[in-house]
Amino acid sequence: MYSIKKIFGIMFLLACVILPQAVSAEKRDWKDNYYNFRGIRRVVLMDLNSNVNFRGSGNVFIQRLNGTYYDNARKLKCEVIRENYGMRGSDPRDYYQVADAVIRCTIKDWSDDYYIVPERTTWEQKKMYRRVRDMWGNWVEESYYVTVPVTHPPYRVDVSKIAVSFEVYDTRTGQMIFGRDDVRDREDRNAQDGMYGRICNSFFQDLSKLIK
């Protein structure tokens, strides 16, 4: 019986290590249901914008963010032109001569947080030993289990937060035709890079499905 409990205990500990940390994700979309997305043949990818100050992160970090953004945009089923390739302007209609749509991406949050799990008590099984006489009167050692309280000290849980918005505009009217706000957090430290990559991948895959 003890060996079975031991095996299950080991399996539980391994599951705690292997399973990913708790993740929260909220993805909100808006789409112009009357717009002909399949008519999009060329898009302008605007330079990545951010409400977060990344100045202290270095050029390599900024280039990595841009690379993730541009690489995922190549999944679109249309021609992709970067903003600095041709015309420049803040109004999507400035690009009417070169593209059908304009895509804007803004990083709104890239921060670290934490919370404290308070001290808590759990009841656990503890193996004990005792000496008893067997049926022949000999002293033997046997094991048994008792339920005991175990106090766990408080500990800190780091949380990585990120929020990214995407907006797609028609260059003929200048009106937004598709938008997404993707807000995520993960109980892990410095996990924004991975979340950002998944956010970009999800958006461009879904937009590509509309265009194809």
Order of alpha helices (4+ residues) and beta strands (2+ residues): alpha-beta-beta-beta-alpha-beta-beta-beta-beta-beta-beta-alpha
